[in-house]
Amino acid sequence: MNPSEIKRKRTETALREVLPEALGKLDDPAINALCVTEVLCSRGRYDAKVYLDPTGLQEDEKGEILKKLRKVSAFLKTYVRESEGWYRAPNFTFYFDDQMERINRMDELFKIVEGKS
């Protein structure tokens, strides 16, 4: 791992810890309850993809939450910048992590195949 990759990983780890705190400071209960599952920064650390846990959310709720998160992204950047002492914070793009759904579907398929054997 080269030094730039190490810095990117440190940034991702710091964001994974600080973003839930920032989300908890907001007044919206739908946003307060969100869980950050993964943060992936771009090479220059100017952009960050933030993956959220969609457990218990309907499709229409997901769309509304993403709209709200886009509106509060400036607050989140300021919070991260101030709490970490950084000169700048990355631009956030929010996604819902569907990896758990895929894993559950694969488990169901394995159970079906196992039962037929």
C-alpha positions in Angstrom: 0.0 0.0 0.0 1.4 3.4 -0.9 1.1 6.5 1.2 -1.8 8.0 -0.7 -3.8 4.8 -0.3 -3.1 4.8 3.4 -4.3 8.4 3.7 -7.5 7.6 1.8 -8.2 4.6 4.1 -7.7 6.8 7.1 -10.1 9.4 5.7 -12.7 6.7 5.0 -12.4 5.4 8.6 -12.7 8.8 10.1 -15.7 9.6 8.0 -17.3 6.2 9.0 -17.0 7.3 12.6 -17.9 11.0 12.3 -20.9 10.9 9.9 -23.2 9.0 12.2 -22.5 11.7 14.9 -23.3 14.4 12.4 -26.5 12.6 11.3 -27.5 12.3 15.0 -27.3 16.1 15.4 -30.1 16.7 12.8 -33.7 17.2 13.9 -35.2 14.6 11.5 -35.8 11.2 13.1 -35.7 9.4 9.8 -32.1 10.7 9.2 -31.0 10.2 12.9 -31.7 6.5 12.7 -29.5 5.9 9.6 -26.5 3.6 9.9 -23.4 4.2 7.8 -22.2 0.9 6.5 -19.3 1.9 4.3 -17.5 5.1 3.0 -15.5 5.0 -0.1 -13.4 8.0 -1.0 -12.2 8.9 -4.5 -8.5 9.0 -5.2 -8.0 12.6 -4.4 -10.4 12.4 -1.5 -12.6 15.2 -3.1 -15.7 12.9 -3.3 -17.0 10.2 -0.9 -19.7 7.6 -1.5 -21.5 7.0 1.7 -23.5 3.7 1.9 -26.4 3.5 4.3 -28.2 0.5 5.8 -31.7 0.3 4.2 -33.2 -2.1 6.8 -36.8 -1.4 7.5 -37.2 1.3 4.8 -39.6 1.3 1.9 -38.6 2.4 -1.6 -40.5 5.7 -1.4 -38.9 6.4 2.1 -35.5 5.8 0.6 -36.1 8.4 -2.1 -37.3 11.0 0.5 -34.3 10.3 2.7 -31.8 10.7 -0.1 -33.4 14.1 -1.0 -33.1 15.2 2.6 -29.5 14.1 2.8 -28.7 16.1 -0.4 -30.1 19.2 1.3 -28.1 18.8 4.5 -24.8 17.8 2.8 -23.4 21.3 3.4 -24.0 20.9 7.2 -22.4 17.5 7.1 -19.3 18.8 5.3 -19.0 21.6 7.9 -19.5 19.2 10.8 -16.8 16.8 9.5 -14.4 19.6 8.7 -14.7 21.2 12.1 -14.7 17.9 14.2 -11.7 16.5 12.4 -9.8 19.8 12.0 -9.5 19.3 8.2 -9.1 22.2 5.8 -11.8 20.7 3.5 -14.2 17.8 3.5 -15.2 15.6 0.6 -18.5 16.0 -1.3 -20.9 13.3 -0.2 -23.0 11.1 -2.4 -25.4 8.9 -0.5 -26.5 5.4 -1.5 -28.4 2.6 0.2 -26.3 -0.5 0.6 -28.1 -3.5 -1.0 -25.4 -6.0 -0.2 -27.2 -7.6 2.7 -30.3 -8.2 0.4 -28.0 -10.0 -2.1 -26.5 -12.1 0.6 -29.9 -13.1 1.9 -31.1 -14.0 -1.6 -28.0 -16.1 -2.1 -28.6 -17.9 1.2 -32.2 -18.7 0.2 -31.0 -20.1 -3.1 -28.4 -22.2 -1.4 -31.1 -23.6 0.9 -33.3 -24.4 -2.1 -30.4 -26.2 -3.9 -29.4 -28.0 -0.7 -33.0 -29.2 -0.2 -33.2 -30.7 -3.8 -30.0 -32.7 -3.4 
